[in-house]
Amino acid sequence: MNQPLTFALAAAIVSCAIPVPAMAAADTKSDAAKAGDRCEEAVAETVRRMRGRDAQEVEFVGAKRAIAPAPDADETGVKGEGRYRSPGGTMSFSYSCAFNARTGGTSGVMFRETGGTRSGSGAAWEPDLTHFSPEACETAAASQLKQKYPRVGRIAFGSDSRQLRPAADAHTSVEGQGAVQRAPGMNSIPFRYRCEIETRSGKVVSVTTQD
């Protein structure tokens, strides 16, 4: 009488144990998907905040998403690619982000524009960087900010926000964003800058800043 009961108990134990690895794998997959989704939401928000009305229809390339859980840690790294539509065409970008499973928050959100295609049938414009570097524009912008705020504490430029566009008279327009500390001890505030560079000589012919 005891032998059938023993077999029944053993079968019940085995049947209960089988789904455990599958459940663990499902939980891992769910955590990875959550990390990817939360990071892409944070990246999309950052793109829209940095680009304003220039960024429309932000979307991501699912096949390019890469999840890298950190061993013995709560954070999961996420990298991937996306694109957004702008008045001048479609701009592609890569991004990276960290998701904290314990807090549900994201950190280290960064995106880097990798190129775009202009609207219409013409070929995409390619800047001529032979005789100038975009840093010349940032130097001119910093000089203007120092004149505006004589007690300026710190000026930082976001290289990832830098955009080059064609301008009139065969010039090149450089636009970007940064942060300025108007005086030591004050909080930094964001600013935008734009300058035009004479493409042939690399000379900065105009610069404007707005904060």
Disulfide bonds with the S-S distance in Angstrom:
Cys39-Cys97 2.19
Cys137-Cys195 1.91
